[in-house]
């Protein structure tokens, strides 16, 4: 069937389907643990039939990950203005691979610079939008590797207290190799690097350049490395400083948290993930580096028909890419620093209150404190099997979604508060779901 559909009709149907999903986020199950097989795309059944199939066989089985009680990973939602902007991005269909013929590339540059200023990065930092923190870490580690190659023929060693798995992936992709990661001790009871241990490790290192990966919002607890001290050590020992601030950099939006990222202005490269705490749709992040000249050495895609500097395609793994910057532009323009800071502050408060509530039961122990928006907690009785059973019951309730973890040698459950819409009503439901999941079927909680 070769059914013609115009844009107005298609968008109207999509609007009804999207609005129904978004309006029901608080009522529908947060996640589905048992899923049917998804339908294969039929061969040309026409738009109306295809959308009817979507409504019947796909929509009911989507997670409510944009909703306020989804606490898995670090998954923000999408604000109304961000969704509207993202729809426009698809309609406009701008390819921000080069700067010719469209204002889109300059909108991206202005957006990158605006967030650079909010985060307190050096004015010299060059930023580009990429698909997420994994791609941003890749860009930054690849640039650091290029820097290292100019220092010595020996490969660099990467030092970190708590490196995210995407850093290891970047090390593998860039040829540095995962084995070149040297783990550094963290502070007692925390996931932040011990500066004394880092100093000792850098002092003892004599074989090739050093790259230090610091955490601004460590993934298990949200803890922060002391960036002032780490930056001073990097200057003293001539190391490249990369800061993985995927979600922690949003501490910049709250006056009470801003001090956590003091020293960020001395970083050589920085990762920040906007589809987390900025609450823009997937996929959106920024990679900042102080050496765009070296970055271009890695990612240049020179060809007569593609154009030349300052085109964005020369600075990221992608050539063709969508206008990711616009939803971020729209959220900052709509909410401002104050509005974004309000949901950052609320998320952190709710995380602390959640930790207090579950700790008061005597059935759970919060590990590593709550430095930001993440709560990692262990069952006081039982090991990994009991933890897994608890998580299964909790997520099967449909009231919330959390993920298992491992911290300080103990199996944990991890809850990340990062949605703009989460409020006290949601916290009450989350706490009640935890209480109701503390025992197995037929047992009193």
NUVO-826976 format. One record per residue (C-alpha): residue number from 1; z, x, y. Coordinates in Angstrom, 2 decimals. Layout:
residues N
  seq        Z        X        Y
  NUM        Z        X        Y
...
***
This chain:
residues 445
  seq        Z        X        Y
    1     0.00     0.00     0.00
    2    -1.05     1.46     3.34
    3     1.16    -0.63     5.61
    4     1.01     0.14     9.30
    5     4.30     0.24    11.20
    6     4.70     0.98    14.89
    7     7.50     2.99    16.49
    8     9.19    -0.03    18.05
    9     9.49    -1.83    14.73
   10    10.58     1.25    12.81
   11    13.24     2.17    15.35
   12    14.56    -1.39    15.52
   13    15.07    -1.49    11.74
   14    16.63     1.98    11.77
   15    18.96     0.91    14.57
   16    20.23    -2.07    12.60
   17    20.82     0.05     9.50
   18    22.54     2.84    11.43
   19    24.68     0.51    13.51
   20    25.85    -1.32    10.42
   21    26.93     1.97     8.83
   22    28.69     3.25    11.93
   23    30.40    -0.06    12.72
   24    31.86    -0.15     9.22
   25    33.20     3.39     9.04
   26    36.85     2.35     9.20
   27    36.42    -0.35     6.55
   28    34.22     1.31     3.93
   29    35.42     3.82     1.30
   30    35.64     7.30     2.79
   31    34.01     8.83    -0.29
   32    32.62     7.76    -3.66
   33    33.65     9.72    -6.74
   34    31.33     7.92    -9.17
   35    27.76     7.72    -7.98
   36    24.69     6.05    -9.46
   37    21.45     7.97    -9.74
   38    19.53     7.92    -6.47
   39    16.12     6.25    -6.47
   40    13.06     8.47    -6.58
   41    10.72     7.85    -3.64
   42     8.22     5.17    -4.68
   43     4.51     5.76    -4.18
   44     3.52     3.92    -1.03
   45     5.40     0.61    -1.22
   46     5.28     0.17     2.56
   47     7.89     0.46     5.28
   48     9.66    -2.88     4.83
   49    10.03    -2.45     1.08
   50    11.09     1.16     1.46
   51    13.80     0.28     3.98
   52    14.98    -2.58     1.78
   53    15.33    -0.09    -1.09
   54    17.30     2.24     1.18
   55    19.64    -0.56     2.22
   56    20.23    -1.60    -1.40
   57    20.35     1.69    -3.31
   58    21.31     4.43    -0.82
   59    23.37     3.10     2.09
   60    26.21     1.63    -0.01
   61    26.80     5.02    -1.61
   62    26.93     7.16     1.50
   63    30.24     8.75     2.41
   64    32.05     7.82     5.60
   65    32.07    11.48     6.61
   66    31.37    10.58    10.28
   67    34.52     8.45    10.19
   68    38.07     9.22    11.29
   69    39.77     9.66     7.87
   70    37.36    12.15     6.30
   71    39.45    15.35     6.21
   72    37.37    17.48     3.87
   73    35.98    20.88     4.85
   74    35.84    20.91     8.68
   75    33.61    17.91     9.25
   76    33.40    16.40    12.69
   77    31.74    13.06    13.24
   78    29.10    12.34    15.84
   79    29.95    10.77    19.18
   80    27.76     7.89    20.39
   81    26.11    10.05    23.03
   82    25.43    12.77    20.45
   83    23.79    10.27    18.09
   84    21.67     8.89    20.91
   85    20.63    12.40    21.93
   86    19.77    13.32    18.35
   87    17.57    10.24    17.99
   88    15.76    11.34    21.15
   89    15.36    14.83    19.71
   90    13.56    13.33    16.72
   91    11.43    11.09    18.94
   92    10.53    13.90    21.33
   93     9.82    16.25    18.39
   94     9.93    19.44    20.47
   95     9.47    22.72    18.58
   96    11.79    25.16    20.34
   97    10.16    28.23    18.86
   98     8.73    29.32    22.19
   99     9.13    28.62    25.87
  100     5.57    27.60    26.61
  101     4.65    24.09    27.66
  102     8.07    22.41    27.48
  103    11.39    22.53    29.29
  104    13.22    22.31    25.93
  105    13.72    26.07    25.52
  106    15.25    26.35    28.98
  107    17.55    23.38    28.27
  108    18.73    25.34    25.23
  109    19.33    28.44    27.35
  110    21.31    26.49    29.94
  111    23.37    24.86    27.17
  112    24.07    28.19    25.47
  113    25.18    29.70    28.78
  114    27.39    26.72    29.64
  115    29.29    26.96    26.35
  116    29.46    30.75    26.70
  117    31.33    30.26    29.97
  118    33.69    27.65    28.47
  119    34.51    29.93    25.55
  120    35.18    32.88    27.86
  121    32.50    35.16    26.43
  122    31.06    38.04    28.42
  123    28.23    37.11    30.78
  124    25.99    39.55    28.91
  125    26.24    37.61    25.64
  126    22.88    36.26    24.47
  127    22.98    33.05    22.45
  128    20.59    31.06    20.29
  129    20.96    27.79    18.42
  130    20.83    27.98    14.63
  131    21.52    25.55    11.80
  132    25.22    26.29    11.26
  133    27.93    28.92    11.08
  134    26.37    30.42     7.96
  135    23.12    31.10     9.82
  136    25.05    32.26    12.89
  137    27.08    34.73    10.82
  138    23.82    35.95     9.29
  139    22.30    36.57    12.73
  140    25.41    38.39    13.92
  141    25.88    40.52    10.80
  142    22.17    41.41    10.79
  143    22.45    42.55    14.41
  144    25.57    44.55    13.57
  145    23.73    46.16    10.68
  146    20.91    47.17    13.03
  147    23.52    48.66    15.38
  148    25.08    50.55    12.48
  149    21.72    51.97    11.41
  150    21.47    53.69    14.79
  151    24.89    55.25    14.36
  152    24.50    56.72    10.88
  153    22.25    56.69     7.81
  154    25.26    55.50     5.83
  155    25.73    51.76     5.36
  156    28.46    50.06     7.39
  157    31.80    49.01     5.94
  158    32.99    45.54     6.94
  159    36.74    45.13     7.52
  160    38.37    41.70     7.56
  161    41.68    40.04     6.92
  162    40.29    36.64     5.93
  163    36.50    36.64     5.92
  164    34.73    33.33     5.36
  165    32.45    33.23     2.32
  166    29.43    32.96     4.61
  167    30.17    36.49     5.88
  168    29.84    37.77     2.32
  169    26.60    35.82     1.99
  170    25.31    37.43     5.19
  171    26.29    40.88     3.92
  172    24.34    40.24     0.74
  173    21.25    38.89     2.49
  174    21.12    41.75     4.99
  175    21.39    44.42     2.30
  176    24.81    45.67     3.34
  177    26.11    44.31     0.05
  178    29.22    42.33    -0.77
  179    30.93    45.43    -2.14
  180    31.06    46.89     1.38
  181    33.76    44.41     2.41
  182    37.16    46.06     2.71
  183    39.95    43.51     2.69
  184    42.77    44.18     5.14
  185    46.31    42.86     4.68
  186    47.31    39.74     6.58
  187    50.63    39.10     8.28
  188    53.42    37.79     6.02
  189    53.06    34.06     5.40
  190    49.93    33.88     7.54
  191    46.17    34.26     7.20
  192    45.80    36.35    10.38
  193    45.03    40.03     9.96
  194    47.88    42.54    10.28
  195    46.83    44.76    13.22
  196    48.87    47.68    11.87
  197    47.07    47.46     8.54
  198    43.72    47.24    10.34
  199    44.56    50.32    12.40
  200    45.43    52.23     9.25
  201    42.24    51.13     7.52
  202    40.01    52.12    10.46
  203    41.84    55.43    10.87
  204    41.27    56.30     7.22
  205    37.60    55.28     7.31
  206    35.29    58.30     7.59
  207    32.13    57.23     5.77
  208    29.72    55.45     8.08
  209    29.99    52.85    10.83
  210    32.64    50.13    10.82
  211    32.18    46.42    11.48
  212    35.32    44.32    11.98
  213    35.15    40.56    11.32
  214    37.94    38.71    13.10
  215    38.89    35.06    12.62
  216    39.33    32.61    15.46
  217    40.40    29.64    13.38
  218    40.72    30.90     9.79
  219    39.34    28.35     7.35
  220    42.48    27.76     5.23
  221    45.08    27.28     7.96
  222    43.27    27.56    11.30
  223    45.15    30.77    12.13
  224    43.90    33.28    14.71
  225    43.68    37.03    14.56
  226    45.16    38.78    17.59
  227    41.80    39.33    19.28
  228    43.27    41.44    22.08
  229    44.72    43.98    19.65
  230    41.75    43.83    17.30
  231    39.33    44.42    20.19
  232    41.39    47.40    21.37
  233    41.23    48.91    17.88
  234    37.48    48.38    17.72
  235    37.03    50.16    21.04
  236    39.24    53.03    19.94
  237    37.47    53.54    16.61
  238    33.97    52.67    17.79
  239    33.64    49.60    15.55
  240    31.48    46.54    16.07
  241    33.61    43.42    16.61
  242    32.31    40.15    15.23
  243    34.41    37.03    15.80
  244    33.91    34.09    13.46
  245    35.03    31.22    15.67
  246    33.21    28.45    13.82
  247    35.72    25.80    14.90
  248    38.60    27.78    16.41
  249    36.68    28.63    19.58
  250    37.25    25.02    20.63
  251    40.80    26.06    21.47
  252    39.14    26.96    24.78
  253    39.03    23.26    25.66
  254    42.81    22.82    25.58
  255    45.03    24.65    28.08
  256    47.88    24.94    25.58
  257    45.62    26.54    22.96
  258    43.40    28.64    25.18
  259    45.56    31.75    24.79
  260    44.69    31.88    21.09
  261    41.24    33.24    21.96
  262    42.38    35.79    24.55
  263    40.29    38.90    24.04
  264    37.15    37.03    22.93
  265    35.32    38.51    25.91
  266    35.34    41.92    24.19
  267    33.46    40.73    21.11
  268    30.06    42.19    20.22
  269    29.01    39.02    18.43
  270    30.45    35.54    18.02
  271    29.78    32.53    15.80
  272    30.56    28.96    16.83
  273    29.69    25.82    14.86
  274    29.03    22.77    17.03
  275    28.61    20.19    14.27
  276    32.28    20.72    13.54
  277    34.60    20.14    16.49
  278    32.01    19.31    19.14
  279    31.12    16.30    16.97
  280    27.35    16.56    17.24
  281    25.16    15.67    14.23
  282    24.23    18.24    11.62
  283    22.90    20.87    11.98
  284    24.01    22.79    15.06
  285    25.62    26.15    15.81
  286    25.23    29.08    18.20
  287    25.03    32.80    17.41
  288    26.01    35.02    20.33
  289    25.38    38.78    20.41
  290    25.75    41.49    23.02
  291    22.62    43.28    21.78
  292    19.63    40.94    21.91
  293    17.42    44.04    21.83
  294    18.69    44.87    18.35
  295    18.66    41.22    17.36
  296    14.98    41.11    18.23
  297    14.34    44.20    16.12
  298    15.53    42.19    13.12
  299    14.00    38.78    13.77
  300    10.85    39.45    15.80
  301     7.84    37.46    14.60
  302     5.17    38.91    16.89
  303     1.71    37.51    16.50
  304    -0.99    36.80    19.04
  305    -0.78    33.04    18.63
  306     3.03    32.89    18.62
  307     3.76    34.45    21.99
  308     6.33    37.07    22.99
  309     9.72    37.48    24.73
  310    11.79    35.60    25.71
  311    10.69    33.10    23.07
  312    13.57    31.97    20.81
  313    11.65    32.59    17.58
  314    12.22    36.34    18.02
  315    16.01    36.03    17.73
  316    16.75    33.81    14.72
  317    15.62    33.51    11.08
  318    13.58    30.40    11.90
  319    10.31    30.22    13.75
  320     9.85    26.47    14.02
  321    13.04    24.55    14.78
  322    14.14    21.30    16.32
  323    15.66    20.77    19.77
  324    19.24    21.20    18.51
  325    20.64    22.00    21.92
  326    20.17    18.54    23.39
  327    23.03    16.69    21.62
  328    25.37    19.54    22.63
  329    24.07    19.32    26.20
  330    24.68    15.57    26.16
  331    28.27    15.77    24.85
  332    29.29    18.34    27.45
  333    27.55    16.36    30.18
  334    29.12    13.07    29.06
  335    32.66    14.10    28.14
  336    33.14    17.31    30.08
  337    35.74    19.92    29.22
  338    38.53    17.40    29.75
  339    37.12    14.79    27.37
  340    36.41    17.28    24.60
  341    39.84    18.82    25.14
  342    41.44    15.40    24.63
  343    40.16    15.02    21.08
  344    40.90    18.68    20.27
  345    44.48    18.15    21.44
  346    44.81    14.85    19.56
  347    43.47    16.32    16.32
  348    45.99    19.16    16.50
  349    48.86    16.75    17.19
  350    47.87    14.53    14.28
  351    47.67    17.56    11.99
  352    51.21    18.57    12.93
  353    52.51    15.03    12.45
  354    50.78    14.76     9.09
  355    52.41    18.02     7.99
  356    55.81    16.75     9.08
  357    55.33    13.44     7.26
  358    54.34    14.90     3.91
  359    56.90    17.70     4.20
  360    59.67    15.13     4.69
  361    58.94    13.61     1.27
  362    60.14    16.76    -0.49
  363    57.09    16.53    -2.76
  364    54.87    18.86    -0.76
  365    55.18    22.23     0.94
  366    52.99    23.13     3.90
  367    51.77    26.72     3.63
  368    50.95    28.94     6.61
  369    52.14    26.46     9.23
  370    49.78    24.39    11.35
  371    48.40    26.76    14.01
  372    45.56    24.43    14.89
  373    44.03    21.42    13.12
  374    44.23    22.26     9.41
  375    47.03    21.46     6.98
  376    47.15    23.29     3.64
  377    49.86    21.97     1.38
  378    51.01    22.51    -2.20
  379    52.81    20.24    -4.60
  380    56.41    21.39    -4.98
  381    56.21    20.62    -8.70
  382    53.18    21.46   -10.80
  383    50.20    23.76   -10.72
  384    46.44    23.45   -10.47
  385    46.16    20.62   -13.01
  386    48.70    18.46   -11.17
  387    47.05    19.29    -7.84
  388    43.63    18.30    -9.20
  389    45.01    15.03   -10.55
  390    46.62    14.25    -7.19
  391    43.40    14.98    -5.28
  392    41.43    12.81    -7.70
  393    43.78     9.86    -7.15
  394    43.87    10.39    -3.39
  395    40.11    10.54    -2.96
  396    39.56     7.65    -5.39
  397    41.67     5.46    -3.09
  398    38.80     5.43    -0.59
  399    41.32     5.76     2.24
  400    40.76     9.44     2.92
  401    39.02    12.52     1.53
  402    40.57    15.98     1.13
  403    39.56    19.09    -0.78
  404    41.42    21.49    -3.07
  405    42.10    25.06    -2.01
  406    43.95    28.23    -2.90
  407    46.38    29.95    -0.57
  408    48.91    32.71    -1.14
  409    48.28    32.45    -4.86
  410    49.07    28.73    -5.02
  411    46.78    25.74    -5.59
  412    46.66    23.67    -2.43
  413    45.23    20.55    -0.87
  414    43.51    20.98     2.46
  415    43.19    18.43     5.28
  416    41.12    19.24     8.38
  417    41.44    16.99    11.44
  418    38.27    17.40    13.47
  419    36.86    13.94    14.21
  420    36.71    12.70    17.80
  421    37.73     9.16    16.77
  422    40.78     9.90    14.56
  423    43.90     8.27    15.98
  424    47.44     7.24    15.04
  425    46.24     4.19    13.10
  426    44.20     6.48    10.89
  427    47.12     8.84    10.42
  428    49.29     5.95     9.19
  429    46.66     5.06     6.60
  430    46.25     8.68     5.52
  431    50.00     9.18     5.07
  432    50.23     5.92     3.12
  433    47.36     7.02     0.87
  434    49.11    10.31     0.15
  435    52.33     8.46    -0.72
  436    50.46     6.08    -2.99
  437    48.75     8.94    -4.82
  438    51.83    10.97    -5.59
  439    52.14     9.60    -9.13
  440    49.73     8.80   -11.90
  441    48.80     5.33   -13.14
  442    51.78     3.37   -14.38
  443    54.26     5.70   -12.72
  444    56.36     5.02    -9.66
  445    55.36     7.18    -6.68
***
